[in-house]
Amino acid sequence: MVSVVIPFKNPLSYFEDCLKSVINQSYKNLQIILVNDHSTDNSEKLALKFSKEDSRIELVNNIGKGIVDALNTGSEIARGKYITRMDADDIMSKNKIEILRSLIEEKKTMFIAVGSVKYFASKKPMGNGYLKYAKWLNELTSNEKNFEEIYKECTIPSSCWMMNRSDFENIKGFKKLNYPEDYDFLFRVYYNGIKLTTTKEIIHLWRDHPMRTSRNSKDYLFENFIPLKVKYLLKNELKKKEELVLWGSGKKGKLVAKKLIENNCSFTWISNNQKKIGLEIYHQKIQSTSMLKTEKKKLIICSISSKDFKTPKNSKYNKFLSFY
C-alpha cells in the first residue's frame, strides 16, 4: 500500500480537482490521509464528503498548527509500505503513484523515487521564472543529478517523490523540520545516504495561483533558505584544516556572511568586483580571488547572482558549492 499525506488549509477552489486526481489513480491500493490545518472555508466539508464516498480516505485534524505539524500528523498514521505527500491545490497525472511505486519497488530500500513536474495556471499565463525553474528541475531529474545542485535550491519537488516508509522513518521523516520544510527534508534525505531513482515523465502538475503558499508566506522567502544551507554545509561539508571561503559580496553574499558570523565560523571573503576589494563589511575585509591559487584545501561558497557566472570545477585544492 502507498500512504499519501495531504495537508490542507483553505484550498476550496482547487481541492476537488486535487482529490479527484488522487482517488482516480491507476494504482488503487492507497491510504489517502487528509489533514485539516484549521481551515476556515468549506474545504473540510468537501473532504468529509469524499471520505464518506471512498473508504481509502482518512480525514484528521492537525494536532498542531502549520504544514510541518500537519505533515507529522498525517505521517504518524501512515500504514503503507511506501509514503509520499501531496499539495491540496495541485494535480497528479493518472499514473503518478503507479510510476513512482514501480521505480521504488525495483530498487527496494535506501532510494527515493522522483518524477518530472509542470507548472500550470488557472487564469493568467505562467511567468518565465517558474517555467525556467521547472525546466531546470526536470533536467536534473532526467539525469539523476538532483543532489549535485542541492545548495542552489530545493531540487526535489515537494510533492513529486516516494520512498519506502522504513527509510522515511529511519531519517525521522518530517520531524523537527525547519521552513522551508521541503528543502530541509531534501538535505536530510541526501545526507542520510538515500539514492535517486527517477523518471523523465511529467507526473505532477503544479498549480500557480495568487494564494499559493510559496508566493505569500514569509517562511518561503530566500532569507529563510540561507540558514538551512549554512547549517548543513557546516555540519556535513566543511572538513578539519579546510579553509572556508565566501565568494560574492552582493545582497545574497552578505546574507550568507551574516549567518556564518552568527555561527562563529571564520571565513575568508573574496570578490572579483574591483570596487569591493579592500572594503570592510561586517568587520571582514574583502580580498581578491587570487587567493584561490594558494595550495591549501578550501571549501568555496559561490554566492554570485550574475547570469554570466559559471561555478568553476572542483580541483585539487578547491571545492566549490553554488549557493545561487
N, C-alpha and C positions, 0 to 999 in steps of 0.2 A: 504494500500500500504506500501511496505518496500522501504526506500531510502538506497541505497548502495553508499557510498562515496569512490572513488578510486583515490588517488593521484598517479601521475606517473612522473618519471624523467628518461629518457633513459632506459626503460625496454625492448627494442625491442625484444631481443632474447627469452623472456618468455611471452611477453604481449599477444600474440594471444591465447595461452593456457589459460591464466587467463580470458580473455574476453569471450571466448567460454564457460568456466565453469560457468560464471555468467549468460550469456544470455540463457543457456540451463538448468537453474534451474527448478526443478519440480514445484515450486511456481512461477507463471508468473507475478503477479501484482507488478512490480518493477519500481523504478525510479533509473536508473544507472547513477551516476554523475562522469564523468571522469574529473579530474582536472590536467591540464598540468602544471607541475612545471618547466617551462623553459627548456624543453627537446631540445637536440641538435642532436638527432638521428632521425629516421623516425617513432618514436612511435606516434607522433601527427598525421601523415598521416594515420597510421593504425587506430587510434581512430576515425578519421574523417570518414574513410571508414565504420567502424562498426556503427557509429551514423547515417549514411545515410541509412543503411540497417535495423536498428532497432530503432523505434520511442521512445523506452523507454530510450535510451541513450542520455544524455546531455553532450556535451563537452564544458568545460570552461577553461580559463586561470587563473592561480594562481594570485590573486591580490597582493600578497607579494612574499616572497621567502622562500623556505624550506617547510618541511612536515607539520609543525604546521599551517602555513599560508594556505597551500593547504587544509588541513582538515577543517579549518574555512571557506574558500571559498566555499567548497562543502556543508558543513552543513548549511550554510546561505540560500541555495536554496532548501534544503530538504523539501519535502511536505508530505512524508509518515507518517502514524501513528507510524511506527517503524523506527529505524535508526540503521545502522551498518556501518563498514568500511571494506575495503579490500586492501591488498597489491598487487601491479601490477605484482609481479613475483610469486605469489602463485596460488593455485588451490582450488576451492570449490568442495566438493562432490556434487553429483547431487541434493540431497535433503537437503543441509545445511540450506538454507533460510526457507524451509518448517518446518524443525525440530525446529529451534530457534524461529520462529514465533509462532508455536504451544505452545511451552513452555511459552512464554511471554503472549500469549493470555489467557492461563489458569490462570495466576497469576495477570493479569491486571497491575496496576501501582506499582511503587517502587520495581521493580525487574529487574535484568539483567540476561539474558539467556546466558549460556556459554557451549561450547562443547569441545570435545577432539580433539587433533591435532596429526599429524605425520610428521616427517621430511623426506624429500627425496632429493637425489642429482642426477643431470642430468648425471654426469660422474663419479666422484670419490665416493668411499664408504663413508657413513656417519661416522664421528668421534664419539667416545664413549661419549664425553662430551655433545653433542647435543642430543644424544639418551637418556642419563640419565636425561637431563633436561626435555625432552618431557614426559618421563615416570613419573617423579616427578609431573609435571603439571597435567597429566591425572589422577594420583591417587588423587590429591587434588580435581580435578573437579568431579570425580566419587563419592566422599564423601561429596561434597559441603563444603569443608574446605579451599577454596582458600584464604579467608580473615585471617585464622589463621596463615598463614606463610607470611603475607604481607610484613613484614620488612626484609625478606630474599632476595626476588627477586620479579620481576613482575609476579604475579601468575594468571593473566588472559591473554591469548594470545591476542595480539593486534588486530588481525583480526578475532577473533572467538567468538564474543559476539553480542548481540542485546538487545536494550531496547526501551521502549516507548519514543517517541520523546519529549513528555511533560516532562518526568523525565530528559531526556538529557538536555533540555533547562533550567530546574529548577536548575541544578547543573552547569550551564554555559558551558556545552558542552566541546568544545576544546579550549575555550577562555582562554588566558593567561596561557597556559600550558608551562612547562619548559621541556627541554630534560633530560632524555629520556621520551618522551611525553606519551607513553603508561603506564608507571609506575606512572606518575603524575595523569593521568586520573583514574587509579585504586584507588589511595588514595582518590581522590575526590568522586568517586562512594561510597567507603566504609564509609567515614566519613560524607556522606550525608544520611546514613541510608538505602541505596539500598541493597536489599537482593538478594541471589543467587537462581537460578533455573538452573539445569544442565542436561546434557546427557552424558552417557559414550561413546556414538557412536563417532567414528572419522569422523569429518565432514569438517576438514580443513587440507590441505596439505601444509606444509611449505617447500619451495624450498631453499636448501642451494647451493650457488654458490660463486665464488671468489669475485664478485662485490656486494654481499649483503650488504646493508647499515649498519647493525649491526656489520659486520666484518670490515668495512672500516671507518666509521665516528667516529671522536673523541667524538661526542655527546653521544655515547653509551658506552664509557669507564666506568669502575667500579667507577672511581673517581667522575663521574657525578651522580651516584646513591646516594652517601653519603649525599650531601646537601638536596636532597629530603627527605630521611629518617629522617634526623635530624630536618628538617623543620616541618614535620607532627608529629613527636614524641613530640617535644617541645610544639606544638600547641594543640595536642589532647590527649597525653598520660601522660605527666608529671603533677602531681597534686600538689597543695599547700601543704607545710610541708612534701613533699616526697623527699627523698634524691636520686639524680641521681648517678648511679654507672656505670662505664665503665669497662668491664671485657675483657681483652685481650690487649697486647701491641705489637703485630706484625705489619706488614705493614698496614693492614686494621684498626686495633685498633688505630694506630697513625693518620690515615686519619680522623677517627671519632673524636678523641681528638682535632685535629686542627679545625674542624668545630664547635665543642662545644665551644672552646675558642673564635673563631671568633664571635660567638653569645653571648659572655659574659655570658656563662652558667657555673655555678660552678658544679663540679662533683668530685667524688672520683674514683681514678683509681686503679684497682686491677689486680693481675695476680697470676696464680698458678705455674708460672715459677720461681723457687727459684733464678735464676740468675738475674731476673728483679726486684725482691722485694728490695726496698730501693733505687733504682735508681731514678734519676730525669730526666724526659723527658718533654720538653716544660714547665719547671718550676713546673711540677706536680710530686709529689713523689708517686711511685708505692707501694701500700700496699698489704698485703696478703689477701687471700679470707676468712680469719677468720672473717673479719668484716661483712660478710653476716649473721653471727649468731646474730648480735645485734638486739634488739627488737625495731626496728624503720622501718617505712614504706620506702621501697626502690623500685625504678624502675631501673632494671639492663639491660644494653645493652650488649648482648653477641656478641663479635666480635672475635671469636676464630675459626681459619681455620682448626684445627686438625680434621681428619676424625673420630677419636675416641671420640671426644667431643659430648656429648648429652646435649641439653639445659635442665636444671633442670625444674621440675614442679613448677608452682606458689604456693606460700604458704601464710600464714597469713601476713607476713612482706615483702616478696619478690615477685615482679612481673618481669618475665624475657621476654625480647624481643630479638629474634635472628636476628642479622644483617648479618648472613652468612649462 
